[in-house]
Amino acid sequence: MVTIGYIRVSSDKQTLQHQHYEIEQYALKTGIKIDRWVEEKISSRKALKNRKLGALLDELQENDILIACEISRLGRSLMEVMRILETCLNKNCQVWTLKENYRLGNDIQSKVLAFAFGLAAEIERKLISDRTKASLAHLKASGKHIGRPMAAASKRLKLSKNVKRIKELLAGGVSKSQIARIFGVQRATLRKFLLRLQME
């Protein structure tokens, strides 16, 4: 069993000493020994795999204890914190936070709390999904095109509906560049279309 003190600050302007002191004082008060310190200056917006915490989670063994000053030191988003807690609980490790006084381990109280985190994360995903759908519906109702821009196939369809008119314009001596402008397509698109019709 190893007890690890985890400290993180977001930028070089912040110092690690305060968190270090808080965890040390807690260890003295409770009579536990911090076997290892993991410190990093990095934003929690960075992917977990690019943080020291990511490597630490891989190394954790059964009954290890991870101590942080507060849960936000582990991750910024609820989803990320939930994934970190799930990893620790699956390895039968404990996560302790000083500010919130969480003692998360392989017990029923921890599992209830983990369930609450999971439920909150699911609700968060649902709310994001609902907001996205409502926004798309509003854009569609206002007549805005949703999705990829019109592809060349759509433009060719525009041309294929006007074959008779294109033949008339060509017969009347209208240039291909002018015809392309009339139908709102590139000259190359018109040329390929005419080639397929053997009109080029």
C-alpha positions in Angstrom: 0.0 0.0 0.0 1.4 3.4 -1.1 0.0 6.8 -0.1 0.5 9.4 -2.8 0.1 13.2 -2.5 -1.1 14.7 -5.8 -0.6 18.4 -6.4 -1.5 20.3 -9.6 -1.6 24.0 -10.5 -2.7 25.4 -13.8 0.2 27.8 -14.6 3.7 28.8 -13.7 2.3 31.8 -11.9 0.8 29.6 -9.3 2.9 27.7 -6.7 2.7 24.1 -5.5 3.8 24.9 -2.0 0.4 25.7 -0.6 -1.1 22.4 -1.6 2.0 20.6 -0.4 1.7 22.2 3.0 -2.0 21.4 3.3 -1.5 17.7 2.5 1.6 17.5 4.9 -0.4 19.1 7.7 -3.3 16.6 7.1 -0.8 13.7 7.2 0.7 14.9 10.5 -2.8 15.3 12.0 -4.0 11.9 11.0 -0.7 10.1 11.5 -0.3 8.9 7.9 2.9 9.0 5.9 3.0 10.3 2.3 5.2 7.8 0.5 5.3 9.6 -2.8 4.6 13.1 -4.3 3.3 13.7 -7.8 3.4 17.4 -8.8 2.6 19.1 -12.0 2.1 22.5 -13.5 -0.4 21.9 -16.3 -4.0 22.9 -17.1 -6.6 20.2 -16.4 -7.9 21.0 -20.0 -5.0 19.0 -21.2 -5.8 15.4 -22.0 -5.3 13.0 -19.1 -2.8 11.0 -21.1 -0.6 14.1 -21.4 -0.6 14.7 -17.6 1.4 13.0 -14.9 -1.9 12.0 -13.3 -2.6 9.8 -16.3 0.6 7.8 -15.8 -0.1 7.7 -12.1 -3.5 6.1 -12.6 -1.9 3.4 -14.7 0.6 2.6 -11.9 -1.8 2.5 -9.0 -2.0 -0.8 -7.1 -4.7 -2.3 -4.9 -5.1 -0.4 -1.5 -3.1 2.6 -2.7 -4.4 6.0 -1.5 -4.4 9.1 -3.7 -4.7 12.3 -1.7 -5.5 15.7 -3.3 -6.4 19.1 -1.7 -9.7 19.2 -3.6 -11.5 17.2 -6.3 -11.0 20.0 -8.9 -7.2 19.2 -8.8 -8.0 15.9 -10.5 -10.0 17.2 -13.4 -12.0 20.2 -14.5 -15.1 18.5 -15.9 -17.5 16.2 -14.1 -17.1 13.6 -16.7 -13.3 13.5 -16.4 -13.4 13.3 -12.6 -15.9 10.5 -12.8 -13.6 8.5 -15.1 -10.7 9.0 -12.7 -12.8 7.9 -9.7 -14.0 4.9 -11.7 -10.4 3.9 -12.5 -9.4 4.1 -8.9 -12.4 2.2 -7.6 -12.0 -0.5 -10.1 -8.4 -1.0 -8.9 -9.6 -1.0 -5.2 -7.7 2.2 -4.5 -8.9 5.1 -2.4 -9.2 8.8 -3.3 -9.2 11.3 -0.5 -9.8 15.0 -0.9 -9.2 17.5 1.9 -11.6 20.3 1.0 -14.6 18.1 0.4 -13.6 15.5 2.9 -14.2 12.7 0.5 -13.0 9.2 1.4 -13.7 7.2 -1.7 -12.9 3.5 -1.6 -14.4 0.1 -2.1 -17.3 0.6 0.2 -21.0 1.2 -0.2 -20.9 4.9 0.6 -18.2 5.4 -2.1 -20.2 3.4 -4.6 -23.3 5.5 -3.8 -21.3 8.7 -4.3 -19.7 7.3 -7.5 -23.3 6.5 -8.7 -24.3 10.1 -8.0 -21.3 11.4 -10.0 -22.2 9.0 -12.8 -25.9 10.1 -12.8 -24.8 13.8 -12.8 -22.5 13.1 -15.8 -25.4 11.3 -17.7 -27.7 14.3 -17.0 -25.0 16.7 -18.2 -24.6 14.7 -21.5 -28.4 14.7 -22.0 -28.6 18.5 -21.4 -25.8 19.1 -23.9 -27.6 16.8 -26.4 -30.9 18.5 -25.9 -29.4 22.0 -26.4 -27.6 20.8 -29.6 -30.8 19.4 -31.0 -32.8 22.6 -30.1 -30.1 24.7 -31.7 -30.2 22.7 -34.9 -34.0 22.7 -35.1 -33.9 26.5 -34.7 -31.4 26.9 -37.5 -33.4 24.6 -39.8 -36.6 26.5 -39.0 -34.9 29.7 -40.0 -34.0 28.2 -43.4 -30.3 27.9 -42.8 -28.5 24.9 -44.5 -27.3 22.3 -41.9 -24.5 19.9 -42.7 -21.9 20.0 -45.4 -22.0 22.6 -48.2 -23.6 21.6 -51.5 -21.4 19.1 -53.2 -20.6 19.0 -56.9 -23.2 16.3 -57.3 -25.9 18.8 -56.3 -24.6 21.3 -58.8 -24.6 18.6 -61.5 -28.2 17.9 -60.6 -28.9 21.6 -61.2 -27.4 21.3 -64.7 -29.2 18.0 -65.5 -32.5 19.7 -64.9 -31.7 22.4 -67.5 -30.2 20.3 -70.4 -32.6 21.9 -72.9 -31.9 25.4 -71.8 -28.1 24.7 -71.9 -28.4 23.4 -75.5 -30.3 26.5 -76.5 -27.7 28.8 -74.9 -24.8 26.9 -76.6 -26.7 27.0 -80.0 -27.2 30.8 -79.5 -23.4 31.3 -79.2 -23.3 31.9 -75.4 -19.9 31.0 -74.0 -19.4 28.2 -71.5 -18.1 30.6 -68.9 -21.3 32.7 -69.2 -23.5 29.5 -69.0 -21.6 28.4 -65.9 -22.2 31.8 -64.3 -25.9 31.6 -65.2 -26.3 28.3 -63.4 -24.0 29.2 -60.5 -21.4 26.5 -61.2 -17.7 26.4 -61.9 -16.7 26.3 -65.6 -14.9 22.9 -64.9 -18.2 21.5 -63.5 -20.1 22.5 -66.6 -17.3 21.1 -68.9 -17.4 17.7 -67.2 -21.2 17.7 -67.4 -21.1 18.5 -71.2 -18.4 15.8 -71.7 -20.8 13.2 -70.1 -23.5 14.4 -72.5 -21.0 14.2 -75.4 -21.7 17.9 -76.0 -18.1 19.0 -75.5 
